[in-house]
Structure formats: C-alpha cells, structure tokens
Amino acid sequence: SEKKTNLSVAADMLTCAEVLALADSVGPHVCVLKTHVDVLDDFTPEFGTALLKLADKHNFLIFEDRKFADIGNTVAMQYAGGVYKIADWSHITNAHTVPGPGIIDGLATVGLPKGRGLLLLGEMSSAGTLAAGDYTKKTVEMAEARSDFCMGFISTSRLSEDPAMIHMTPGVQLEQGTDALGQRYLTPEVVLGERTSDVIIVGRGIYKAKDPAAAALEYKTRAWAAYEARLAK
C-alpha cells in the first residue's frame, strides 16, 4: 500500500535485456512483474539473479506465469529444476487445476520451504475458455483447502470471499475490445470496480507503449482510483 499500486505488468518480451529494462522502468509503479521465462531466446541463470535485484530495488514481486498442468511429481521437478529453476527466483507462480489437488501438493513441496505462493487458474480472459462453471467452483475449493500455499487466483472477477485470496485479472487495457486471437480486454474500472478483482495485469498496453514508464503510471493511477472508489461505496 505504500506504493499505492495494484498494477502488474506482463513482460512478454523475447530477450533478457528487454525484460530487465522494462522491469527497471516500470518497477516504481508495479506491485508484481509477470514473466514468461520460456519465451526468452537468451535465458541464462543470471537472469533470475538480476531480476531479483530489481525486485528488491523497486519493491515488487516476481510472478512467473508458468501455468503448470501436470501431476504432482512432475510439476515439482519442473518448478525446482530444469533450465529455469523457477522456484529459486520467482516469488509467485501459477497452475491449472485439471490434474486435481495433487498439482498443488507437488508444487508446495518445492515452494513452501522457500516462502513462495501459488495462484490457481480459476478463469481466463480468452474467448471460449473452458475454465468456467463447476471447474471454477472446484478450483476455489482447492485453493481454500490449501491456503497455506495458495494465495489466490487468476480470474476475471472475484471468486472467493476469503480476504486472504488475491484475485489477479489479465486482459486489461484503457479501452475495452478484443484482439485478433480472441483476447478480450476490460478497463481497470470494470475489473476493479464492477468485478471487484484486486490486481490488474497489463501487457501490450504498457510494454508496447512509446514510454512504458509513463503508460504504467497512467494504468497505476486509474487502477488505484478505481480501487479507492470501490472502497468508498
């Protein structure tokens, strides 16, 4: 709250240098920086170390948007090891609940000892998503049963009344609309005011802007104002 921000920026860029430069420029305005480490063409282990330094400098959390989706034993290996060693540098990651609660248990064996947190995919912002209805309801039940490790959801609206559960909503731009691949965009006011989510996730609206820091400040200002307006009701 000292930064007065509920903005997460999705750093969907293809090189480590681009992600780190974006993180440094938007860092003062974000609470979370979201990465897709498996799209980086030039990943090295030094990337995680450098990103952690920027997270400490600007006081934000790192969220690797890995969307784990396998059985517990496999995801534990994917989270801890391999090339990326995600659990070593990412404060938050996420998972689909298709495999059932075992995926949470597997990730928790790695993440809990390191103080990490897990978001579950409760809803998605893409057209035709299957993450809806009973699937979403069961996802909420799984998260609430493992609140020692599950910190909330990726969702398009509030799913749980537990105040400890954080709802992060992707697909946010300053104007509503859709893109050519079915991504549906909502405004900060709709997401935080009407749908009572907690954090907006913005990608192209910031990292493709001529001045990403200025764009981040604009999103941050609108998002925080929408949050305060909701509280004032």
C-alpha positions in Angstrom: 0.0 0.0 0.0 3.0 2.4 0.5 3.4 2.4 -3.3 -0.4 2.8 -3.9 -0.4 0.3 -6.8 -2.5 -2.7 -7.8 -0.8 -3.0 -11.2 1.0 -6.0 -12.5 2.9 -5.6 -15.8 3.3 -8.6 -18.1 6.8 -8.5 -19.5 6.1 -10.6 -22.6 9.4 -9.8 -24.3 11.8 -12.1 -26.1 15.2 -11.2 -24.6 16.5 -11.0 -21.0 17.8 -7.5 -21.6 14.3 -6.3 -22.7 12.6 -7.8 -19.7 15.2 -6.3 -17.3 15.0 -2.9 -18.9 11.2 -2.9 -18.7 11.3 -4.1 -15.1 13.6 -1.2 -14.2 11.5 1.4 -15.9 8.1 0.3 -14.7 9.3 -1.1 -11.3 8.4 2.0 -9.3 4.7 1.7 -10.5 4.0 -2.0 -10.1 3.3 -4.5 -7.3 4.1 -7.5 -9.4 6.1 -8.1 -12.6 4.8 -11.1 -14.6 7.3 -13.1 -16.7 7.1 -15.9 -19.3 10.6 -17.2 -19.0 10.2 -19.9 -21.6 9.8 -17.4 -24.4 13.2 -15.8 -23.7 15.7 -16.6 -26.5 18.8 -16.0 -24.5 17.9 -17.2 -20.9 20.8 -17.8 -18.5 20.7 -18.4 -14.8 22.0 -14.9 -14.2 18.6 -13.6 -15.4 16.8 -14.6 -12.2 19.5 -13.0 -10.0 19.3 -9.8 -12.0 15.5 -9.7 -11.8 15.6 -10.3 -8.0 17.9 -7.3 -7.6 15.4 -5.1 -9.5 12.5 -6.5 -7.4 14.4 -5.6 -4.3 15.3 -2.1 -5.6 11.7 -1.3 -6.6 9.8 -3.3 -4.1 7.8 -5.6 -6.4 7.1 -9.3 -6.5 8.1 -11.6 -9.5 5.4 -13.8 -10.9 6.5 -16.5 -13.4 3.3 -17.3 -15.4 4.2 -20.9 -15.9 0.7 -22.4 -15.8 1.8 -25.8 -14.5 -0.6 -28.5 -15.6 0.8 -32.0 -14.8 0.8 -34.5 -11.9 2.4 -33.5 -8.6 5.7 -35.4 -9.0 6.3 -33.9 -12.5 5.5 -30.3 -11.6 7.7 -30.5 -8.5 10.6 -31.3 -10.8 9.6 -28.6 -13.4 9.3 -26.0 -10.6 12.6 -26.8 -8.8 14.9 -27.8 -11.6 15.4 -27.9 -15.3 17.0 -25.0 -17.1 14.9 -22.3 -15.4 14.8 -23.3 -11.7 11.7 -21.1 -11.3 11.3 -21.5 -7.6 14.8 -20.0 -6.9 13.8 -16.5 -8.2 10.1 -16.3 -8.7 8.0 -15.3 -5.7 4.8 -16.4 -7.3 3.8 -19.0 -9.9 0.5 -20.5 -11.1 -1.2 -23.7 -12.1 -4.2 -25.2 -13.9 -6.3 -27.4 -11.7 -7.1 -30.0 -14.4 -4.9 -32.7 -12.7 -6.7 -32.2 -9.3 -5.3 -31.1 -5.9 -2.2 -33.2 -6.4 -0.7 -30.5 -8.5 -0.9 -28.1 -5.5 0.7 -30.6 -3.2 3.5 -31.2 -5.7 4.3 -27.6 -6.1 4.0 -26.9 -2.4 6.8 -29.4 -1.6 9.1 -27.1 -3.5 7.6 -23.7 -2.9 6.5 -23.7 0.7 10.0 -24.1 2.1 11.1 -21.1 0.0 8.2 -18.9 1.1 6.7 -18.9 -2.4 3.0 -18.5 -3.3 0.7 -20.2 -5.9 -2.1 -18.7 -7.9 -4.7 -21.1 -9.5 -6.3 -20.5 -12.9 -9.9 -20.0 -11.9 -11.0 -18.2 -15.1 -9.2 -17.0 -18.2 -9.8 -13.9 -20.3 -9.7 -15.6 -23.7 -12.8 -16.3 -25.8 -14.2 -19.9 -25.5 -12.3 -20.7 -22.3 -13.3 -24.0 -20.5 -12.3 -22.5 -17.1 -15.8 -21.7 -16.0 -18.7 -23.0 -14.0 -18.1 -26.2 -12.0 -14.4 -26.1 -12.9 -14.0 -22.7 -11.4 -16.0 -23.7 -8.3 -13.8 -26.7 -7.7 -10.7 -24.6 -8.2 -11.8 -22.2 -5.5 -12.4 -25.2 -3.1 -8.9 -26.5 -3.8 -7.3 -23.1 -3.1 -9.2 -22.6 0.1 -8.2 -26.1 1.3 -4.5 -25.3 0.7 -4.4 -21.6 1.9 -1.0 -22.3 3.4 0.4 -22.2 -0.2 -2.4 -20.9 -2.5 -2.6 -17.2 -2.3 -5.3 -16.6 -4.8 -6.4 -16.8 -8.4 -6.0 -15.7 -12.0 -9.6 -14.8 -12.7 -11.8 -12.3 -14.5 -13.8 -11.5 -11.3 -13.8 -12.2 -7.6 -14.2 -15.9 -6.9 -13.6 -16.2 -3.2 -14.9 -14.2 -0.2 -11.7 -15.1 1.8 -9.9 -11.8 2.1 -6.5 -13.6 2.1 -7.1 -14.7 -1.5 -5.7 -12.3 -4.1 -7.5 -12.1 -7.5 -5.4 -11.0 -10.4 -7.1 -10.2 -13.7 -5.4 -10.2 -17.1 -6.7 -8.7 -20.3 -6.8 -5.1 -19.1 -6.5 -2.0 -21.3 -7.6 1.5 -21.0 -10.4 0.9 -23.6 -12.5 -2.3 -23.9 -12.2 -4.5 -27.0 -10.7 -7.8 -28.4 -7.6 -8.7 -30.4 -7.3 -10.9 -33.4 -6.6 -14.1 -31.3 -9.7 -13.8 -29.0 -8.2 -11.9 -26.1 -11.0 -9.9 -24.5 -9.9 -6.6 -22.9 -11.6 -4.9 -20.0 -10.9 -1.5 -18.4 -9.4 -1.0 -14.9 -12.7 0.4 -13.7 -14.7 -2.7 -14.8 -12.2 -5.1 -13.4 -11.6 -3.4 -10.0 -14.9 -1.7 -9.6 -17.7 -3.9 -11.0 -15.9 -7.2 -10.8 -14.1 -6.4 -7.5 -10.8 -8.0 -8.5 -7.6 -7.0 -6.7 -4.8 -6.6 -9.2 -4.9 -5.8 -12.9 -2.4 -7.4 -15.3 -1.4 -5.3 -18.3 0.9 -6.4 -21.1 0.8 -4.8 -24.5 -0.8 -1.6 -23.3 2.4 -0.9 -21.4 5.4 -2.7 -22.9 4.4 -1.6 -26.5 3.9 2.0 -25.5 6.4 4.6 -26.6 7.1 5.4 -23.0 6.3 2.2 -20.9 7.0 4.0 -17.6 4.5 6.8 -18.4 2.0 4.2 -19.5 2.5 2.2 -16.3 1.9 5.4 -14.3 -1.3 6.0 -16.1 -2.6 2.5 -15.5 -1.5 2.6 -11.9 -3.3 5.9 -11.3 -6.5 4.7 -12.9 -6.4 1.3 -11.2 -5.8 2.7 -7.7 -8.5 5.3 -8.2 -10.9 2.5 -9.2 -10.0 0.6 -6.1 -10.4 3.6 -3.8 -13.8 4.4 -5.4 -15.0 0.8 -4.7 -13.9 1.1 -1.1 -15.8 4.4 -0.7 -19.1 2.9 -1.7 
